[in-house]
Amino acid sequence: MGLRSFVIKRIAFAVVLLIMAMSFNFYLFMVMPGDPTELFIPPRGITREQRDAMIASFRHVWGLDQPLYLQYLVYLKRMFSWDFGTSLVNQNSVSAEIMLRLPWTLLLMGGSAIIAIVVGVVLGVYIAQKRGTKLDVGMLSLSLITNSLPVFWLAMVFVLIFTKNLGVFPPSKAYPDNWGVSVPFPQPVISGFNSTSSGMNVVFNINSADIGTFLWGYFSHAFLPLLTLSVFQFGGFVLLTRATMLESLTEDYIVTARAKGVPERSVLFKHALKNASLPIITSVALTFGFVLSGAIITETVYSWPGLGQWIYRSVSASDYFSMQAIFFIITLCVIIANIVADLLYGVVDPRIKYG
């Protein structure tokens, strides 16, 4: 079986897995406790009959009174056509809601993931070389501690240090208040959005009149949440890289490379790390696969307008259509990340064959 056959087989398995995951997500949301219609019913001042009539009317408009199999077919059609319907909470397009929050989540989750991966892998390589030294013990302890601390506690500590004591960075939100109170996402302004069966189009309009103020406004608000997630995540990559490097550094080809006078940096990064990178590739792929899931706790602490906070609100309000859409996208991203990781194995390690 060559590379083409391998890719076709993996895609076929991925489609089956995606449909299974989508079916589970649909069933899970349908059996969740709570009814979104309760949010729109006055708590008092109406009779029981009026209440039941209003609930029946809402359920009919949203299609929740249809048989379960019909709701499932409509759900599949919406997911595969990227027409996710209308949010039950604010009556906005689910696709528009996702695209409004997507830039903030990519900035926060993508940025922190890159920082954590680079710092964690580099430190893991160097402390593996210094095994048993004070540096190794200290970094191991620090990695275990940061990887175990509650992320909300880290966030509050950083707010206490950098906002309360030093007064350097703002404690919440993603942009300064004076950029616009009535506009939820001022700069870069999403000035145009449309969703069709063929895809989604977003137009960004960035005001570059004062680029310094523009950059500092975003950086100052993004610093603390980025720092929180980076510190929380980097320890796992340090521990994983160190563990895989320790095994590679004992191999004969490393001894031979050093005996031939190869620079130590090349020995570590070009020889040892390359052969120890398969578990790291898997971890990196999964990290980026879950990027769109957002950081629910961190976004809540910092009032960050990303997908994580939106997921929390959707779950709290039993907003079925929103939850179905975002969990479908997360599932799709994770499956794609696994396929990419499988393909990268053969690129990094020539010993892996697809036949």
N, C-alpha and C positions, 0 to 999 in steps of 0.2 A: 504493500500500500504506500503510494507516494504522498507528497505533500498535498496535492489537490484532493486526493481521496480522503486524506485525514481531515482537511478543512470541511469538505462536504459532510463527512460523518459527524464532525463536531457540531456543525450548524444544525444538522438534523436532530441530534440529541438536545441541542440548545432550544430548538423550537418546541420539542416535546416537554422539556423542563419548564419552559416559559408558560406554556398552556396549563401545566399542572400547578405552577405557582399562582397564576392568575385565577384559576378555579378555587384554590385555597383562600386567596385574598378575598374573592367575592363572597364565599361562604362565611369567612370570618367576620366581615363587616356586616353581613346580614343578621348574624346571630348575636352581635354585640348588644349589650343592654343600652337602653335609651332610645328615644324617638326624636328626630330633628323637628318634627312638627310641634313639639312641646314649646320650642323657642318662640313660636309665632302665635301662641294661644294666650290671651289675657289671663292672668292668674285669678282674677275675680271679676264679678259683674256680668257673667254670662251663665246661662243654664247648662245643665248636663247635655241636653239635646243640641244646643247651639255649639257646645264644645265638640261633640262627636261629629257634627256636620262640618265644622271647620277642619278637623283632623282628616275626615274623609276627603274633603276638597283638596287639601294640600297633598295628600298621598296620591290622589288621582292626577293632579298636575305634574307631580314628579315621577309618576309611573310606578310608585311603590305599591299600588294596589293590584298590579299585574301578577299572574302566576310566576313562581320563582324561576322556572325555566325560560320564560320570556324575558324576564329581567336579566338573566344570565346572557342570553343571546344579544340583547341590546348592549350589555356591558362589553362583550367581546368586540362588537362592531365599533363601539366608541374607542376602545383601547387601540385597535389596529388601524383605525382611521385617524387617530390623534385628535378626535373631536370629543373632548372629555366632558362636555356638557356644561351645566351652570352650577355654581356653588349654591348649596342650600342655605348658607348663612347670609351671604351678602349679595346674592343674585348676580354676581359677576361671572364672566367666563373663567372656567378653571384653567384653561390654557393661558389666559392673560394673567391670572394670579400667579401661576408658576413662572412665567417669563419676567414678571415684575420683581420677583424675589430671587431669581436665578443668579443675576450678577453678584448680589451680596453673598450668596452661599458659595459661589465659585471663588470669590475673593477670600472669604474666611476659611472655608474648608480646604480649598485647593492650595491657598498660600500656606496655611499651617501644615498641611501634609508635606509639601515640598521642603519646608524648613525642617520639620521633624525627620524626614527621610535623609536629607543631606547631612544634617548634624549627627543623627543617630548612627548612620552607616560609617561616617568618617571616624567618629569617636570609637565605635565598636571595633574598627580595624586597628586603630592605634593601641587600644587597651588590650586587645588580644596579643599584640606583640609584647606588651609589658605585663604579661600574666604574672600574678603573684606580687606585684609591686604595690606600693601605697596608692599610686594613681589608679591601678586596676581595681583595688578594693574600694577606693573612694567613689569611682564612677559606677561600679556595680551597686553600691549602697544608694547613691543618688538616683540611679535609674529605677531601682526597685521602689524607692520612696515616691518619686514623681509619678510612676506608673500606677501606684496604689492609692494616692490621695484622691479624695472626692473632687471632681472638677469644679463644682460650685464653691468649694472651700478655697481652692486655688484662685478662682476669680475674685472672691471677696478679699483675699489677702493682697492681691495685686491692686485692687481698687484702694485698699487702705494705704498701701505704700505709695503708689504713683499718683493717686488723686488726693487722698486725705492729707498725707504727710508732705509729699513733694509738690503737689499741685501742678503736675506736668501734663497729664493726659486726662481727658474727660471720662466720667465713669460709665456712660451709656450712650446709646444711639449710634448711628452710622455716619452722621454728618452734623454740622453745627445747626442749632435751632434757627438762627437768623437766615438760613438758606431757604426757608419757606415752611410755614407751619401747616398750611392747607394742602400742600403737595406732599404726598407720602414718600416719593422718591425723586428729589429735585435734580441732583447732578451726579452722574450723567443722566440727563433727562431722557426717558423713553418716550420719544415723541410720536412714534408710530408702531402699531402692532396689528397683525392679522394672522389668523390661523385658518388654513385650508387643509383639504385632504392630502395635498402634496407637500405640506410642511408648514413651518412657522417663520414669519419675517418680523424682525425687530429693528427699529431705527433709533440709534443713540445720537443725541445732540449735546456735545460737550462745549461749554462756554470757556474759551481759552483766553479771555481778556486778562485774567490775573491767574496765571498758571501756578504761581507759588502758593497763593491762598487756596486754590483748588486742591493742590496736592496735599498741603498740610491739613486741610480740613478733613480729608479722608484718612490720611495716615494717622493723625492724632486719635481719631475715633476707632480706627482698626487695630491700633497697637496692642491694647490690653487683651481683647479677645484672641488676636493672633498669638500673643505671648502665652496666654492661658492654654490654648489647644496645642501649641508647639511643645510646651513644657510637659503637658500631660501625655503626649504621644511619643516623644523622642526616646524615652526610656525603653520602650518595647523594641525599637529598632536597634538600640545599643546592645541589648541582651541577645537578640536574635543574631546580629552580625558577629558578636563576640563568640557565641557558641559555634557558629558555622566556620568561623576563621580558625578557631583552635584546632579543629579537625584537619583543616587544609594545611596549616603550618607545620604539621608533623609528617607530611607526605615527602617522599623521596625527591620529587621534582623541585620542591622548595629548597631542600638541602643542596641539590645540584646547582640551582640558579645562584644561590649565595656563594657556593664554591667557585663558580665561574666569574664572580665579581659583579653580578647584576646589582644595580643600586637598590637599596632597601625599599624605597618607595615603589619601584617597579615590581619588586618581589611581592609586596603587599597588595597593590591595587591591580596589577596586570596579570599576576599569576594566581595568588592565593584567593583574592576576592572574586575573581572571575569564576573559579571553580567552586566557590562557596556561595554563589549568588542565587542558586535556584530557589531555596526557601525565601530569600529576600525578595525575589521577583514575585513570588506568590503573595507575600504580605503587602508589597507595594501595590500590586494589581487590585487586591481586595480593598485596600485603603482608598484608592481612587474610585473603585466601584461603588463605594458607599458615600462618596462626596456629596451627592445630591440629597442624601438623607438629612443633611444639616447637622447642627449640634444643638439639640433641643435645650439642654440645661444651660449651656454657655450663652446661647442666643437669648434665652429668657432673662438671665442675670444682667446681660449688657443691653437688653432691649434692641437686639440686632434684628433687622427686618428680613430675615432669610427664610429658607424653606423649613428649617427646624422649628422655628416658632409657629409657622403656619400649620405644620403637621400637628403640633400640640393643640392648637385651637380647633383644627378640624376634628381631631379625635374627641376633644372635650364636647364639641357640639354635635357629634355623630353625623358629620358632613360626609355622607357616603361617597358622593361623586368625587370630591376632592381627595379623599383617602384612596379611593380606587386608582385615581390617576397617578398620584405621586408614588404609591407603592408599586404600580406597574412600571414606572420609569426607573425606580431604584432596582427592581428585579432585573430589568433589561440591562441596566448598566453593570450589575454584578456578573451576569452571565457573559456579557461581552468582555469584561475584564478577565474572566477566567479563560476565555478563548485566546485573548491576546497573550496572557501568561503562558499558555501551552505553546503558542507559536514562538515566543521569545526563548523558551527552553532550548529549542533546536538551534537558535541563533547564537546563544551564549555558550552552549555546550555542544560541540560537534559530535560527541559520542551518542547523542540522542538522535535516533533515526525515526522517521515517520513511515517506515515500511517494514 
